[in-house]
Amino acid sequence: MRATSARKSARPAGKTAATHTDHSSTKTGLAPRLAAARLLAAVIDKATPLDALTDDENGNPAYIALEPRDRGLCRAILLTALRHRGSLEALIADRLDRPLPPNARALEHLLHVGAAQIVHLSVPDSAAVDLAVTAAQGDPRLSRFASLVNAVLRGLTRMSDEKREAVAQKALNAPQWFAAALTRDYGEESAAAILQAHQMEASVDLTVKANAERWAEELGARILPNGSLRLPASTPPIPALPGFEEGAWWVQDAAATIPARLIGATPSMKVADLCAAPGGKTAQIALSGAAVTALDLSASRLRRLEDNLRRLDLSAKTVAADLRKWAPDEAFDAVLLDAPCSSTGTARRHPDVLWTKSDAVVERMAALQAVLLQRCVDLVRPGGTIVFANCSLDRREGEAVARAFEALEAIEPLPVSQAEIPGFETAITGEGWVRTTPANWAEIGGVDGFFAARFRRI
């Protein structure tokens, strides 16, 4: 049965909001669904990053109030609802004879939370429907739509897999601004491959300090072409894994290892890792024996970096400062600028990025990167190395910034060779830069999107 309209499905008035709330508050499994709908609204309507909302200490109060198991469910619902937002919207629309009221945003979010469970998660259909209806009944804004929620979600449970697939295939699981940018930068075929890769949950990769073979065997992990380890899908929480407490490895996407490799750090070098937190690249450079200075604008993020280094038994000098104003006592042999960016290359593991960023954000980040990269010239000695990197897929934040920087008289290109980045040889561009996308290594689970370019100060 299709839901014919919001107006026809409205509940008759009678029960008070207080009665609804009291009735629903004790229902098992309701709390994480209510939190998921609230947090989805914060992401979509207010462009709030999901990591901030689901931080275990300072996250949204609705999330903090959940038990650990319910937090896991809430986060799984949110990631799924964001990763498949376009297709879920299309499936919901297919169950309606007319669009939802334009001001019914809370209703839309509740339906997405329910649909995500029915279509993609191992949740009993009856529980997903019943709890969504209960949530609607308990919300004064939504109580008159409870029958609509029931009809739409029950309609999804009865829809065949073939019908779901046919509807989903026509949908775009990305905002239009992002899809247009991908097509412009990579062409239709590659853009489609990247969007397809975004539908898959990202694997967890580790960088090991030593003995990759030993840790691969102990963790049941796969050794990737670049030497990183890729954990199997069913893995216990990271802190519970062998080697975590003893600091044998750290979490770092395989593509994220590229920028620090391009430094070519040795024990005799003085290296600055700029915008360093959370510290994976700092750890890579410190492992070489180089004297590392890790700078970040955020003191709290630097504290996390320091905690990570202590666990790994690695050392670096840390500085909380604005790179645009920082004046170190002496020049460095090399600097790594992993610049602030739109982070669209991490959409596999952070699907909220596509819905919290915009074309205007990309333009703003590209302008900031140009300023920070220019500042790097003064931080390295003549003959010193500058590596510029970021995790954006947009060429305005990567190639365009690098091209403008390379035109400076004080700078010359230092192309990347295939031997420097094993496994990523095909990611080297004609300019000698590196460009990865989530479609790289698709046969073994993909990688994050990254850009990196290297220069020498003349």
C-alpha positions as CSV (number, residue, x, y, z in Angstrom):
1,M,0.0,0.0,0.0
2,R,1.4,3.4,-1.0
3,A,1.1,6.4,1.2
4,T,-1.1,8.8,-0.8
5,S,-0.3,12.0,1.0
6,A,0.8,13.5,4.2
7,R,-2.6,15.0,4.8
8,K,-4.6,11.9,4.2
9,S,-2.3,9.9,6.5
10,A,-2.4,12.3,9.4
11,R,-3.5,10.9,12.8
12,P,-6.6,12.3,14.4
13,A,-5.9,14.5,17.4
14,G,-6.5,13.0,20.8
15,K,-3.4,11.9,22.5
16,T,-1.2,14.6,24.0
17,A,2.5,15.0,23.3
18,A,3.3,14.1,26.9
19,T,1.4,10.8,26.6
20,H,3.3,10.0,23.4
21,T,6.6,10.7,25.0
22,D,5.8,8.7,28.2
23,H,4.6,5.8,26.1
24,S,7.7,5.7,23.9
25,S,10.5,6.5,26.3
26,T,10.6,3.0,27.7
27,K,10.6,1.1,24.4
28,T,13.7,-1.0,23.8
29,G,15.8,0.3,20.9
30,L,14.0,3.6,20.5
31,A,16.7,5.8,22.0
32,P,19.4,5.1,19.4
33,R,16.9,5.7,16.6
34,L,15.7,9.0,18.1
35,A,19.4,10.0,18.4
36,A,20.1,9.0,14.9
37,A,17.3,11.1,13.5
38,R,18.4,14.1,15.6
39,L,22.0,13.8,14.5
40,L,21.1,13.3,10.9
41,A,19.2,16.6,11.1
42,A,22.3,18.3,12.5
43,V,24.4,17.0,9.6
44,I,22.0,17.8,6.8
45,D,20.3,20.9,8.0
46,K,23.2,22.5,9.9
47,A,26.3,21.1,8.2
48,T,27.6,19.8,11.5
49,P,30.5,17.2,11.1
50,L,29.5,13.7,12.3
51,D,32.7,13.1,14.2
52,A,31.9,16.1,16.4
53,L,28.3,14.9,17.0
54,T,29.5,11.3,17.9
55,D,32.5,12.2,20.0
56,D,32.4,9.9,23.1
57,E,33.2,12.8,25.5
58,N,32.0,16.0,23.9
59,G,29.4,14.8,21.3
60,N,25.7,15.6,21.0
61,P,23.9,15.0,24.4
62,A,21.5,12.6,22.7
63,Y,24.4,10.5,21.6
64,I,26.4,10.8,24.9
65,A,23.3,9.5,26.8
66,L,23.3,6.2,24.9
67,E,24.8,3.0,26.1
68,P,28.0,1.9,24.2
69,R,26.1,-0.7,22.2
70,D,23.4,1.8,21.3
71,R,26.1,4.3,20.3
72,G,27.4,1.7,17.8
73,L,23.9,1.2,16.3
74,C,23.3,4.9,16.1
75,R,26.5,5.5,14.3
76,A,25.9,2.6,11.9
77,I,22.5,4.0,11.0
78,L,23.9,7.5,10.5
79,L,26.8,6.3,8.3
80,T,24.4,4.2,6.2
81,A,21.8,6.9,5.9
82,L,24.5,9.4,4.7
83,R,26.3,7.0,2.4
84,H,23.1,6.0,0.6
85,R,21.2,9.2,1.0
86,G,20.2,9.7,-2.6
87,S,19.0,6.1,-3.2
88,L,17.1,6.1,0.2
89,E,15.4,9.4,-0.9
90,A,14.4,7.8,-4.2
91,L,13.0,4.7,-2.5
92,I,11.0,6.8,0.0
93,A,9.6,8.9,-2.9
94,D,8.6,5.8,-4.7
95,R,6.3,4.9,-1.8
96,L,4.6,8.3,-2.0
97,D,2.0,9.7,-4.4
98,R,3.1,13.2,-3.7
99,P,6.2,14.8,-2.1
100,L,6.5,15.4,1.6
101,P,5.5,18.8,2.8
102,P,8.5,21.2,2.3
103,N,8.7,22.1,6.0
104,A,8.6,18.4,7.2
105,R,12.3,18.0,7.7
106,A,12.0,16.0,10.9
107,L,9.7,13.6,9.1
108,E,12.2,13.2,6.3
109,H,15.0,12.4,8.7
110,L,13.0,9.9,10.6
111,L,12.0,8.1,7.3
112,H,15.7,8.0,6.2
113,V,16.7,6.5,9.6
114,G,14.0,3.8,9.2
115,A,14.7,3.2,5.5
116,A,18.5,2.8,6.1
117,Q,17.8,0.0,8.6
118,I,15.3,-1.8,6.3
119,V,17.3,-1.6,3.1
120,H,20.9,-1.9,4.3
121,L,21.3,-3.0,7.9
122,S,20.7,-6.3,9.7
123,V,17.8,-5.0,11.7
124,P,14.4,-6.9,11.7
125,D,12.0,-5.0,9.5
126,S,9.3,-5.1,12.1
127,A,11.6,-3.4,14.6
128,A,12.6,-0.7,12.2
129,V,9.0,0.1,11.3
130,D,7.5,-0.2,14.8
131,L,10.2,2.0,16.4
132,A,9.9,4.7,13.7
133,V,6.1,4.8,14.2
134,T,6.6,5.1,17.9
135,A,9.1,7.9,17.4
136,A,6.6,9.7,15.3
137,Q,3.8,9.3,17.8
138,G,6.1,10.6,20.6
139,D,7.0,13.8,18.7
140,P,4.4,16.7,18.6
141,R,5.7,17.7,15.2
142,L,5.3,14.3,13.8
143,S,2.4,12.6,15.6
144,R,-0.1,13.4,12.7
145,F,2.3,11.7,10.3
146,A,2.6,8.4,12.2
147,S,0.3,6.5,9.7
148,L,2.4,7.9,6.8
149,V,5.6,6.6,8.4
150,N,4.0,3.2,8.9
151,A,2.8,3.0,5.3
152,V,6.0,4.2,3.7
153,L,8.3,1.9,5.7
154,R,6.0,-1.1,5.4
155,G,5.9,-0.5,1.7
156,L,9.7,-0.7,1.7
157,T,9.7,-4.0,3.5
158,R,7.5,-5.5,0.8
159,M,9.4,-4.1,-2.1
160,S,11.4,-6.7,-4.0
161,D,15.1,-6.6,-4.2
162,E,14.8,-6.1,-8.0
163,K,12.6,-3.1,-7.6
164,R,14.8,-1.6,-4.9
165,E,17.8,-2.0,-7.2
166,A,16.0,-0.5,-10.1
167,V,15.0,2.6,-8.1
168,A,18.4,2.9,-6.4
169,Q,20.3,2.8,-9.7
170,K,18.6,5.9,-10.9
171,A,19.6,7.9,-7.8
172,L,22.7,9.9,-7.2
173,N,24.2,9.2,-3.7
174,A,26.0,12.6,-3.6
175,P,25.0,16.2,-3.7
176,Q,24.8,17.8,-7.1
177,W,27.7,20.2,-6.6
178,F,30.1,17.3,-5.8
179,A,29.0,15.1,-8.6
180,A,29.4,18.0,-11.1
181,A,32.9,18.7,-9.8
182,L,33.9,15.0,-10.1
183,T,32.7,14.9,-13.7
184,R,34.5,18.1,-14.5
185,D,37.8,16.9,-13.0
186,Y,37.8,13.2,-13.9
187,G,35.2,12.6,-16.7
188,E,32.0,10.7,-16.5
189,E,33.4,7.2,-16.3
190,S,35.9,7.9,-13.6
191,A,33.4,10.0,-11.7
192,A,31.0,7.1,-11.7
193,A,33.7,4.8,-10.4
194,I,34.5,7.1,-7.5
195,L,30.8,7.5,-6.6
196,Q,30.5,3.7,-6.7
197,A,33.5,3.3,-4.4
198,H,31.9,5.7,-1.9
199,Q,29.1,3.2,-1.4
200,M,31.5,0.7,0.2
201,E,32.5,1.0,3.8
202,A,36.2,1.8,4.0
203,S,38.7,-0.8,5.3
204,V,40.9,0.0,8.3
205,D,44.6,0.2,7.3
206,L,47.6,0.1,9.7
207,T,51.1,1.4,9.4
208,V,53.5,-0.8,11.2
209,K,56.8,0.2,12.8
210,A,58.5,-3.1,11.8
211,N,57.8,-6.8,11.2
212,A,54.8,-6.4,8.8
213,E,54.7,-10.1,8.2
214,R,54.5,-10.9,11.9
215,W,51.7,-8.4,12.5
216,A,49.8,-9.4,9.4
217,E,49.7,-13.0,10.7
218,E,48.8,-12.0,14.2
219,L,46.0,-9.6,13.1
220,G,44.7,-11.7,10.2
221,A,45.5,-8.7,8.0
222,R,46.5,-8.4,4.4
223,I,49.8,-6.8,3.4
224,L,49.1,-4.1,0.9
225,P,51.4,-3.3,-2.1
226,N,52.8,-0.3,-0.2
227,G,53.5,-2.2,3.0
228,S,50.5,-1.1,5.0
229,L,48.3,-3.8,6.6
230,R,44.5,-4.0,5.9
231,L,42.4,-5.5,8.6
232,P,39.6,-7.9,7.9
233,A,36.0,-6.5,8.0
234,S,35.1,-8.3,11.2
235,T,37.7,-6.7,13.5
236,P,37.3,-6.0,17.3
237,P,37.7,-2.4,18.5
238,I,41.1,-1.0,17.6
239,P,42.4,-0.6,21.2
240,A,41.6,-4.3,21.9
241,L,43.8,-5.5,19.0
242,P,47.3,-7.1,19.6
243,G,50.0,-4.6,19.3
244,F,48.0,-1.5,20.1
245,E,49.1,-1.1,23.7
246,E,52.8,-1.8,22.9
247,G,52.7,0.8,20.1
248,A,53.6,-1.6,17.2
249,W,51.4,0.2,14.7
250,W,48.9,3.0,14.1
251,V,45.8,3.5,12.0
252,Q,46.5,5.2,8.7
253,D,44.9,4.8,5.3
254,A,47.3,3.4,2.8
255,A,47.1,6.5,0.6
256,A,47.7,8.8,3.5
257,T,51.2,7.3,3.9
258,I,52.3,8.8,0.6
259,P,53.1,12.4,1.6
260,A,55.5,11.6,4.4
261,R,57.3,9.1,2.1
262,L,58.0,11.9,-0.3
263,I,60.0,13.8,2.4
264,G,62.7,11.0,2.2
265,A,63.5,11.7,5.9
266,T,66.8,10.5,7.3
267,P,68.2,10.7,10.9
268,S,70.3,13.8,10.0
269,M,67.3,15.9,8.8
270,K,65.2,18.5,10.6
271,V,61.6,18.3,9.3
272,A,58.5,20.3,10.1
273,D,55.1,18.5,9.8
274,L,52.7,21.4,9.4
275,C,48.9,21.0,10.3
276,A,50.2,17.8,11.8
277,A,47.4,16.4,14.0
278,P,46.3,13.6,14.5
279,G,49.9,12.6,13.8
280,G,50.1,9.6,11.4
281,K,52.5,11.5,9.2
282,T,54.4,12.8,12.1
283,A,54.9,9.2,13.3
284,Q,56.2,8.2,9.9
285,I,58.8,10.9,9.8
286,A,59.8,10.3,13.5
287,L,60.2,6.6,12.8
288,S,63.0,7.5,10.4
289,G,65.0,9.1,13.2
290,A,64.7,12.7,11.9
291,A,64.2,15.6,14.3
292,V,60.5,16.4,13.8
293,T,58.6,19.5,14.7
294,A,54.9,19.0,14.6
295,L,52.8,22.2,14.3
296,D,49.0,22.5,14.5
297,L,46.6,25.4,15.1
298,S,44.6,23.3,17.6
299,A,46.2,22.7,21.0
300,S,43.6,19.9,21.8
301,R,44.4,18.1,18.5
302,L,48.1,18.4,19.4
303,R,47.4,16.7,22.7
304,R,45.9,13.8,20.9
305,L,49.0,13.7,18.6
306,E,51.2,13.6,21.7
307,D,49.2,10.8,23.2
308,N,49.6,8.8,20.0
309,L,53.4,9.4,19.9
310,R,53.8,8.3,23.5
311,R,51.9,5.0,22.8
312,L,54.2,4.5,19.8
313,D,57.3,5.4,21.7
314,L,58.2,8.1,19.2
315,S,59.2,11.7,19.8
316,A,58.6,15.1,18.2
317,K,58.6,18.7,19.3
318,T,55.0,20.0,19.2
319,V,54.0,23.6,18.6
320,A,50.5,25.0,18.8
321,A,50.5,28.0,16.5
322,D,49.1,29.6,13.4
323,L,51.3,28.6,10.4
324,R,50.7,32.0,8.9
325,K,52.3,33.7,11.9
326,W,54.8,31.1,13.1
327,A,58.5,32.1,13.0
328,P,60.8,29.2,14.0
329,D,64.4,30.0,15.1
330,E,66.0,28.2,12.1
331,A,65.0,26.8,8.7
332,F,64.2,23.2,8.1
333,D,65.6,20.7,5.7
334,A,62.1,19.8,4.6
335,V,58.5,20.7,5.4
336,L,55.3,18.7,4.9
337,L,52.1,20.7,4.5
338,D,49.1,18.4,4.7
339,A,46.8,21.3,4.2
340,P,43.3,22.0,5.5
341,C,40.8,21.0,2.8
342,S,37.3,19.9,2.0
343,S,38.3,16.3,2.9
344,T,36.1,14.9,0.1
345,G,38.7,12.2,-0.5
346,T,37.7,10.6,2.8
347,A,34.0,10.2,1.9
348,R,34.2,6.4,2.1
349,R,34.8,6.6,5.9
350,H,33.2,10.1,6.5
351,P,30.1,10.2,4.2
352,D,28.9,13.3,6.0
353,V,31.7,15.3,4.3
354,L,29.8,15.5,1.1
355,W,26.7,16.9,2.8
356,T,28.4,19.3,5.1
357,K,30.7,20.9,2.5
358,S,30.0,22.9,-0.6
359,D,31.5,24.4,-3.7
360,A,32.1,27.6,-1.7
361,V,34.0,25.7,0.9
362,V,36.3,24.2,-1.8
363,E,37.0,27.7,-3.1
364,R,37.8,29.0,0.3
365,M,40.0,26.0,1.2
366,A,42.0,26.4,-2.0
367,A,42.7,30.0,-1.3
368,L,43.9,29.2,2.2
369,Q,46.1,26.4,0.9
370,A,47.8,28.8,-1.5
371,V,48.6,31.2,1.4
372,L,49.9,28.4,3.6
373,L,52.0,26.9,0.8
374,Q,53.6,30.2,0.1
375,R,54.5,30.5,3.8
376,C,56.4,27.2,3.5
377,V,59.0,28.8,1.3
378,D,60.4,30.8,4.2
379,L,60.5,27.8,6.5
380,V,63.0,25.7,4.4
381,R,66.6,26.3,3.7
382,P,67.7,26.8,0.1
383,G,67.8,23.4,-1.5
384,G,65.2,22.2,1.0
385,T,62.1,20.1,0.2
386,I,58.5,21.1,0.4
387,V,55.7,18.5,0.1
388,F,52.2,19.8,-0.4
389,A,49.3,17.4,0.2
390,N,45.6,17.2,1.0
391,C,42.8,14.7,1.1
392,S,40.4,16.5,-1.3
393,L,39.3,15.0,-4.7
394,D,38.8,18.5,-6.1
395,R,41.5,19.6,-8.5
396,R,41.1,23.2,-7.4
397,E,42.5,22.2,-4.0
398,G,45.3,20.1,-5.4
399,E,46.5,20.5,-9.0
400,A,45.5,24.1,-9.4
401,V,47.2,25.2,-6.1
402,A,50.4,23.2,-7.0
403,R,50.5,24.6,-10.5
404,A,50.4,28.2,-9.3
405,F,53.0,27.5,-6.6
406,E,55.4,25.8,-9.1
407,A,55.4,29.0,-11.1
408,L,57.1,30.9,-8.3
409,E,60.7,31.9,-9.1
410,A,62.0,30.5,-5.8
411,I,60.6,27.1,-6.5
412,E,61.4,24.2,-8.8
413,P,59.5,20.9,-9.2
414,L,60.9,17.7,-7.7
415,P,58.9,14.9,-9.5
416,V,58.0,11.7,-7.7
417,S,59.5,8.5,-8.9
418,Q,57.7,5.1,-9.1
419,A,60.3,3.6,-6.7
420,E,59.3,6.0,-4.0
421,I,55.7,4.9,-3.7
422,P,55.4,1.2,-4.3
423,G,51.9,0.1,-5.2
424,F,50.9,3.6,-6.3
425,E,53.0,3.8,-9.4
426,T,49.9,4.4,-11.6
427,A,48.9,7.3,-9.4
428,I,51.8,9.5,-10.6
429,T,50.7,12.2,-12.9
430,G,52.4,13.6,-16.0
431,E,53.7,16.5,-13.8
432,G,55.3,14.1,-11.4
433,W,52.6,14.6,-8.8
434,V,50.5,12.0,-7.1
435,R,46.7,11.7,-7.3
436,T,44.8,8.8,-5.8
437,T,41.0,8.3,-5.7
438,P,38.7,5.9,-3.9
439,A,38.5,3.9,-7.1
440,N,42.2,3.0,-6.9
441,W,42.8,-0.6,-5.7
442,A,39.1,-1.1,-6.1
443,E,39.6,-4.9,-6.3
444,I,41.0,-4.9,-2.7
445,G,38.8,-2.3,-1.2
446,G,40.0,1.1,-2.4
447,V,41.9,3.9,-0.7
448,D,41.2,7.5,0.3
449,G,41.5,10.2,-2.3
450,F,44.8,12.1,-1.9
451,F,46.9,14.7,-3.8
452,A,50.6,15.2,-3.2
453,A,53.2,17.3,-5.0
454,R,56.9,18.0,-4.1
455,F,59.1,21.0,-4.7
456,R,62.6,22.3,-4.0
457,R,63.4,25.7,-2.8
458,I,66.0,27.2,-5.1
